[in-house]
Amino acid sequence: MAPIVCSKCSSTDIDTDGARGEAVCTNCGHVLEECAIVSEVQFSENAGGQSSVVGQFVPDSGVSSFRGGPGYSGFAKDSREVTLANGRRITQHIAGLLRLVNHHVDVAQRFFQQAVQRNFIQGRRTHTVVAVCLYIVCRKQKTSHMLIDFAEVLQTDVYELGNVFLKFCKLLHIKLDPIDPSLYIHRFASMLEFADKTQQVASTALRIVARMNREWMITGRRPAGICGAGLLIAAKMHKFRRTEAQIAQVVRICDGTLKKRLNELDETGALDMSPDEFNALFKTGSSAEFVEGSALEKEQVSWTWTKERAPPIVKLQRKKGIEAREAAAAAALEDEDDDAAQCGGAPKLLTGGKG
């Protein structure tokens, strides 16, 4: 090994301290190395004859000290290192069950490190926090995984998992885009066994979802109900007999939710068209772009809602407002009739008595 030469005075009289990782020139006092990281392991012996490890162990995630002497057999990790290692093991296990790649595992592990550093795992199951980290990665990468998939893997309540997810996003100030229902169409279509027409049914369902999006039906709605309504109509357009119960079981919603989405779509008048008329609204080979120059294409550019095309909740509020005004008007008219009857009946009481 070549001797160390001082860069200031070119002296070779260098005092090296391996325990502290320092190298100092004894001629001019210049510090050549400080807190140097070495790959070899050194041991020292104290006055009692006990051996201990010299230096510090530097892992990928931080710094933890060596522990030597009686009761210790070399390296020892602190609790945070154990937690991170356990979290990565659980992350790889859940990712394997949901068929996620190593890239998703690495990104989720970084989120889990943030959770450990901010003590978010205190009082919560490690499996739950890991599942939330993986779900955030899936949302960012726009995969076809839903929160209920993680709940089934963990055998836990999906609402409890959602509560942890919201708190974690609030803690790290994570802003996620709204879920696009079209991400799940091909996944659900493959589960409904359309054989060689799976792609055609999925493409038609994507067009129906695009039309529902134009009618502001996706706003404030969970994607499972939108996908269920689109796949049910697409299956009937391609002459497949699929019941509402079968669709609801695949997309994991109740029959009532599916019927509500179908009723909302029926109110827009989209179900009154024939399959040829509906397909004529879209460009050839496209599942979301309307024909250029059409009314829907112009409205898609402006993207504003009107009295006829508005979110279902807005239409419901308008309907309730109209019903409330009509009820108030009817009540006021009834009060006027009662007042008129009372005023008209007073003279009869005064003049119609005996004697």
URTA-V278611 format. One record per backbone hydrogen bond with DSSP energy under -1.0 kcal/mol. NH is the residue of the N-H (numbers start at 1). CO is the residue of the C=O. Records with the same first field share a line. If there is no record, write none. Layout:
NH: CO ; CO
This chain:
6: 11
10: 6
14: 12
15: 24
17: 22
21: 17
22: 17
23: 33
24: 15
25: 30
26: 13
29: 25
32: 23
33: 23
36: 21
44: 52
46: 50
49: 46
52: 44
54: 42
57: 64
64: 57
72: 69
82: 78
83: 79
84: 80
85: 81
86: 82
87: 83
88: 84
89: 85
90: 86
91: 87
92: 88
93: 89
94: 90
95: 91
96: 92
97: 93
98: 94
100: 95
105: 101
106: 102
107: 103
108: 104
109: 105
110: 106
111: 107
112: 108
113: 109
114: 110
115: 111
116: 112
117: 113
118: 114
119: 116
120: 115
124: 121
129: 125
130: 126
131: 127
132: 128
133: 129
134: 130
135: 131
136: 132
137: 133
138: 134
139: 135
140: 136
141: 137
143: 138
150: 146
151: 147
152: 148
153: 149
154: 150
155: 151
156: 151
161: 157
162: 158
163: 159
164: 160
165: 161
166: 162
167: 163
168: 164
169: 165
170: 166
171: 167
172: 168
174: 169
183: 180
184: 181
188: 184
189: 185
190: 186
197: 194
198: 195
201: 197
202: 198
203: 199
204: 200
205: 201
206: 202
207: 203
208: 204
209: 205
210: 206
211: 207
212: 208
213: 209
214: 210
215: 211
216: 213
217: 212
221: 218
226: 222
227: 223
228: 224
229: 225
230: 226
231: 227
232: 228
233: 229
234: 230
235: 231
236: 232
237: 233
238: 234
239: 236
240: 235
247: 243
248: 244
249: 245
250: 246
251: 247
253: 248
258: 254
259: 255
260: 256
261: 257
262: 258
263: 259
264: 260
265: 261
266: 262
267: 263
269: 266
272: 269
278: 274
279: 275
280: 276
281: 278
282: 279
283: 289
286: 283
291: 281
294: 291
298: 294
299: 295
300: 296
301: 297
302: 298
303: 299
306: 309
315: 311
316: 312
317: 313
318: 314
319: 315
320: 316
321: 317
322: 318
323: 319
324: 320
325: 321
326: 322
327: 323
328: 324
329: 325
330: 326
331: 327
332: 328
333: 329
334: 330
335: 331
336: 332
337: 333
338: 334
339: 335
340: 336
341: 337
342: 338
343: 339
344: 340
345: 341
349: 345
350: 346
351: 347
352: 348
